[in-house]
Amino acid sequence: MTPTSPAPTGSSASPSSSSTRPNLIVVCVDQMRADAMGIAGNEHIDTPYLDQLAREGFRFTRAYSATPTCVPARVALLTGKSQEAHGRYGYREGIDFAAAYPTTLPSTLRDAGYQTYGVGKMHVFPDRARCGFEDVLLHDGFLHVSRRQSAGPSGANDDYVDWLRRETGDPRADYQETGIGCNAMTARPWEREERLHPTRWVADESFRFLQRRDPTRPFFLYMGFHRPHAPFDPPGYLFEKYRAQPHVRRPMGSWVSRFDEHRRDHQVEAEFGARKDSVHHEVRAGYYGSIEFIDLQMNRLREALSDHGLLESTAIAFVSDHGEMLGDHDMYRKSVGYEGSAHIPFLLHLPPALREKVGDPREVGDVVELRDLMPTLLDLVGIPVPEGVDGASLLPAMRGEQQVRDHLHGEHVISALGRHSMQWIRTERHKYLWFSGDGHEQLFDLEDDPHELADLAQDPAHAEQLARHRALLIAALEGREEGYVRGGDLVTGRTPQSEASWVREFARL
């Protein structure tokens, strides 16, 4: 069995010249939960092209975002590092990405001869930081820092805005003018032509790159879809399709009342609180419609690759930075360690030449993380994994040779359920959660209880499992600057690292 966080020492694939290496495409969507696909057993959403991508490739059924909000998750994706290695434990904008992380997946591929190009959402600072891409076209969605700096949306930091204004002839056109907020639990159909939707724009500009690429070099294309993150505004026909579906009962754990003091019932951006059933139903329609619209772009991608003769030489990875609670346990948005927020889709579709390295397509049940994407892609194309990357190549697991890890450690600073660092351990069957503020513990058997309805932490029959998972967390937190561990025990009430860093920074100002 491999260590919990194996540090790769290099590539297991045989080296090849850059001219013969396969092309790579990473499709990263924002805020898509793992069960929002037909192939995941969801009977209420249609994703035929993602399902096809999964059936013809590898689907990692236990894939997670260890720090489930946009900023730290994207650091993990681009650097191949755990939160312990990259140092981002919560959502915080304004940190210079290029200075903090000079070595990334695109920079490593670029240095090996790849043409690297990014379209859509990157969510790094400064906004135009290339992070190893030779060029980028940006649409990050509503970034508060950027909008405040330019008094609204600006083509200086959002290429989609500049394009939208040219296409419509409206110099004040704004992707936010529908009236639904960037984190709001509200929904409505897209009001403009379908071709003007940011999801279509990311796809169209990506296909334009395929036309204009350097044919003498392999390429790495990053397609960063902002949706299905709010605003939930798919084209009208998709919104109405899911709006017409019967209302679906949401999972509601027996433990939810324990957090009642933190409820913000019926507040439009609340992460924890009740919603009217009509509001929830429309949000779900907008969310599912946004995902099906992305699904259609995946078919367009396949056709575009075929048109350019690239389908048989291009690997496609599909991931999300984190999930969306979507009303489970009266929770919305992300940041928590529960399945809706932390469990993500992770698909890898390989061309025939690469399939020979790993065997036939199948589902892989190993516990994997976003940080594993970088070393996996580098391993596939025969490029050594840079020093400091502590993600693991998934090729051995895809071949059925070696387990990736026996557990993962996730965490995030939260406020929705009280001010805590929410720490969690995911093993093959169980999930253990610990709230640093008051020491509250939870334990779920995800095999028998995939929706986390029954908290087993107080059940004497599961005391051994509880102790085992607590010990794994203690080992993960040993030596952290917050002092979460002292004398071999967990310590409550400690200030989370991101807040501790803020305190030190502001003290210097």
N, C-alpha and C positions, 0 to 999 in steps of 0.2 A: 504494500500500500504506500502511495506517495505521500510526502508531507502535505500539510494543509495548504501552504502557499509555496509551491515549488518554483524555484527560480531557474528559468531555462538558461543553459550555458551556450546554446547555439542551435543551429538548424539541423534537423535530422534528414532533411531532403537533400538530394544531391545537387551541387551547384550547377547553374546553367548560365549562358550568356544572356544579357538583358534583351537582346533582339528576339530570343526564342521563348522568353518567359510569358506566361499567360497574363491577360489583362485582369484587373480586379475592380469590382464595383461594390461599395458599401452603401446600402440604403438604410439610413437611420431615421426612423419616425419618432415623433415626440409624444410621449405619454400614452403609449398603447400597451394595454395589459395582455398577458400571455394567453388568456382564454378568449380573446376577441377574434377568433378565427374559427371557421367551420371545422378545420382539421383538428382543432383542440377540443372538439365535442360540443361547440356552441351551436345550438339549433336555431338561434335567433338572429344570426348574422351570415351574410353571404360573402365569402372571400375565395372564389374559385381559383383565382390565379395565384394567390399566396398558398392555397392548399396544393396546387400543382407544383409550385416551387418546392414545397416541403416534401411532397411524395417523391419527387425526382431527385431530392437531395438529402440533407441531414437536418433533422429537427431535434434541437436540444430541449428536452421537456422539463428540465430543472435548471433553467437559466435565470440569473438574477442580476439586478442592479444593486450593488452593495451600498451605494449612497444615493438613494432614489429621488434626486431632484436634478434639474437640467445641468447646472454648472459642475458639480463634482462628478456626476455620471459621465459627462463628456470629457472631463480630464482623464478618467479611467479608460475610456474608449480610445482616445488619441494617444495616450502614453503607455498603455499596457500595464499600469501600476495600480496597486491597491491603495486604499485611503491611507494606510499606514506609511506607504512610500511617497504618495503625492501630496499628502497633508491637507486634503480638503474634506472636512467632515460635515459640512453644511452648505446652505445656499448663501453665497456671498459674491457679489459682482465687484468689478473694479480692481482685480488682481492681474498684473501683467502676465499673460499666459506665456508669451514668447520668452520673457526673462526667466520665468520659473521652470519652464519645460522646453528646453531647446531641442530635445530629441523626441520625435513623435512618429507615428505610423507613416504619415505622408512624407516627412523629411527623410526617413530611412529608405522609403521606396524611391524618392527623388534621387537620393545619393547613389542608389543602385541602378539608375538609368530610367526610371519610370517618369512619364509625364503625369503630373499630379494636378488635379482640378477639383474644386469644391463648389457645389451649388446649394443654396438654401441656408438652413440654420446651422450655425457653428456655436454661437453663444460663448464667445471668448472675448477677452479684453486685452488691448484696445480692439475696437470693432473690426478694423481692417487687418489685424494680425493674421499672417498667412499660415502660421503653424506648420510649415513645410509644404504647403500647396504652392504651386507656381502661379496660380491665379484663383480667385474666388469670385462668385456672384452671390450676394447675400440677401437672405430674407430671414431674419431672426425672430420676426414677430414683434410683440410689444416689449421692448427693453426700456425699463423706466429710466435708467441712467442715460441712455442714448437720446431718448426723446426729450429729457430735460435739458440736455446740452444743446440741442438744436431747436428747442421750442416746438416740438412736434416731430412727425415723421420726416425724414430727410434722405434724399438720394445719396448723400455723402456717406451714410452708413447703412443704407438699405437699397440695393439695386432693384428690387421688385417695385418699390415706391416710385423710383425714377421711371421705370418702364411703364407702370400703371398710369402715370400722369401723361406720358407721351401717347399711350394707346387710347386713352379716353379724351385727351385734350383738356382735361381738368387739372389746372396747376395745383389744386389743393386736395386732390384725391388722396384718401387715407384708408388703409385696410381696417381701421377701427370705426369708420363712420356708420356702421350698422347699428351702433348703440349697445351691442353686447360686449361685456368686458373680457379682458385677456385672461382672467382667472375666474370669471363669473359662471355660476351654474344657471345659465340661461341659454337659449338656442333659438335660431331662426334660419331660414334658408338663405343662401347666397343671393344677393340682389342684382349682381351684374351678370354679363355673359359668362358661361362656363369657362371659356378660354382665358378669362381674366382672373380666375381663382388662383391664389398662391400655390395650391397643390399642382395645378396644371402648369404654372410657370416653372416650378422646379423641374418637372418632367421635360417640358419643352426646351428649356435651356440646357439640360443634360443631353438631350438628343442633338442639340446644335453643337455641343462639344464633340460628340461622336462624328459629326460631319467634318469638323475643323481640326481634329486632333492631328498630331504628328504621326504619320503612318510608319515611321522608321523606329518608333519606340513603343514599348508596352505602356499602357495607361492605368492609372488609378483614379477612378471617378467616385467622388463622395456625393451622394444625393441626400440632402438633409431636409426632409419634409417637416414643416412646422406643425401640421396637423397629425393626429387628432387632438392635440392640445387645444384648449379653448382659444378663440371663440368657436363654438360648435355651429358651423355655418356651411354645411355641404350644399351642393346644388339642390334645387327645389325638389326634383323628382326623387332623390335619395332621402331627403328629409321626410317627405310625405310617405315614402315606402315604409320607413321604420316607425313613423308616427302612427301609421294605421295598424301596427301590430298590437296584439293584446298586451296589457300591462303585465309585467313580470315581477314576481315576488323577489325581493332582495334578501341576501343572507344577513341574518341579524344574530350575532353571538349572544349567548346567555350572559356574558361578562360585560356587555356594553354599558350597563347602568353604573358600573364602577367609576366611569369617567363623567357622569352626568354634570358635575359642577363646572365642567369646561365646555358645555354645549353653547352653541350660538345659533339656536334654532331659527330657520327661515332667513338668515342673513346671506346675501347673495354670493359672497366669496368665502363663506365659512368652510373650513376643512372638516369640522365636526359639528353636526347639527341636523335636525329634522328638516325635510323639505316636503311641501305638498306633493302628493302623488302626481298631479298634473305637471308640476315643474320637473320632477325627476324623469317622467316619461318623455318629455320633450328633450331634456338633456341627453338621455340615452339615444333618442332618435338622431340627434345631431352628432353624437359621438360615433354611433355605428355607421351613419351615413358618411361621415368623414373617412372612416376606415375603408368602406367599400369604394369610395372615390380613389383612395390610394391604391387599392387592389386593382382597379382598372388601369392605373398608370403602370403597374407592374406588367400587365399584358402589353401595353404600349412599349415598355422597355424591351421586352422579349422580341417584339416585332422589329424594333429599331436595330437591335443587335443582329437579327437575322438579315435585315436589309443591307447592313454594312459588312456582312460576312464575318461577324465577330461572335456569333452565338456559341460556336464550338471551341472558342479560345478564351472565354471570359468566365471567371468565377464571380458569383453574386452572393453577398452576405446581406441578410435582412435582420435588423435588430431595432430595439427601442431603447431610449435612454432610461426610461422607467415606465411604470404603469399609471393607472388612474383608479382610485377606489370606487368611483361611480355609484356611490350610495351604499356600498357594503358596510354594514355595522354603523350606518348613519355617517359615514366618512366620505369625503370627496377630495379630489386632487391627489397629492402624493406625499412623500417624505417619510411616511411610516413604513415599518417593516412587514406589514401584513401583505398577503398574497396579491391583492389588487394593485398595490403600489410597487412592490419590489419584484414580483415575478414577471418576466418579460419574454416576448417572442425572440427566438434566435434560430435562424435558418441559414444553411450554407449549401448552395447549389454549385456543383462543380462540373466543368467541361470534361469530356472523356479522358483527355490526357492526364488530368489531375485525379480523376476517379480511380485510376489504376493504383494510386498510392494508398487509398483508404478502403477500397472495396465497394460493395453495393450500397446504395442509399438506404438509410434506416433511421429510426428514432434512437437517440442516445440519452440515457437516463442519468448520466453523471451530473453532479452539482457543478455548474459552470457560472462564470461571471463575465461582465462586459470587458474586463481587463484581459480576458483570454483571447479576444478577437485579434489583437495586434500580433502576438506571437504565433497564432494559428495561421494567419495569412502569410506572414514572413516564412514560416516553415513550409507552407505549401509551395512557395515560389523559389525556395532555395536561398534565402537571404538570412544571414546570421542575426539573431535577436540581440539588440543592444544591451549592454550592461545596465543593470538597474531595473529592467522590466521583470516584475515578479508574477505576471500572469503566466498561464501555462498553455503550450500548444495542445490543441484538442485532437491532433491527428492520431496519437496512440489510442485514445478512447474511441475515435471513429472506426479504428481498425479492430476494436474489441480487445486490445492488448493490455491496457493499463488504465486504472482508475485515475481520474484527474486529481481529485482530492476527496477526503472523507467528510469535510464540512467547509462551510464558508462563514466568514464573520462580516456582518453588515452593521451599519450605524447611520444615524442622522440626528442632528439637533432639531427638535420639534417644539411646537408651542400648542398645537391643537388639543393635546391631551395632558396639558400641564407642561411646564418648562423642564425639559429633560434632554439628555442625550439618550435616544432610544437605541439600545444595543440588541443585536440578535444573532443567533447561531442557527444555521440551516444544515442539518445532516440529511442523510438519504430519506429518512422517514419523518423526522420531527423538526419542529421549529421552537426555539426557546427565545423569549424576549425579556429584557431587563430595562427598567426605566431608572435612569441614574438619579433623578431628583428625589424619589422616595423609596427606591429599591423594590418596587413592585415587579413580580415575575409572572410570566405566562408560559405555558407549554401546550403545543398542539401536535396531535398525531395527524399529519397531512395525508397519510395513506387512507385512514378511515374517515377523516374529517377534512377534506380539501378546502372547505370554505371557512375553516377556523371558527366553528360554532361553539365548541366545548373546550374551555380552558382546563387543563389537567394538572395545573401547578399545585393545587391544594389536595389532589387525590393521592392518598398514601400508596395506592397501587402503582403510581408512577414516580415515586420518590427517587428511585435509582436513576431513571432517565433524567429527572430534573437535576440531580446532583452531577451526573455526567456532563450535561450541557452547560451547567454553571461553571464547571471546571474548565471546559473549553473556552468559555468567555474570559475567565480569569487569566488563562494563558495568553489570550489575544491582547488583553489590556495591560498586562504586566509591564511596568516601566513607563507607561504613558504619563505625559506631563501633568494631566489633570489630577493624578493620584486616585484613579478609580480602584486600584488594588493596593491593599496594605496588609502585610502579614498573611498573605495567601487568601484574603477574603475581599469581596466586593465592598466598596465604600460608597455610600450614598451622599447626595448633596453637593457633589463636586461640580465646579463650573466647567461646562463643555469647552473643549480646546478652541473652537472657533471663537467663542466668546472671550476666553482667556486672552487670545491673540488680539482681539479688538481692544480689550482693556489696556493691554500694554501699548498698543499703537496709539490710542487716544491720549494715554498718559504722556507720550512724547510730544504731542502737539501743543 
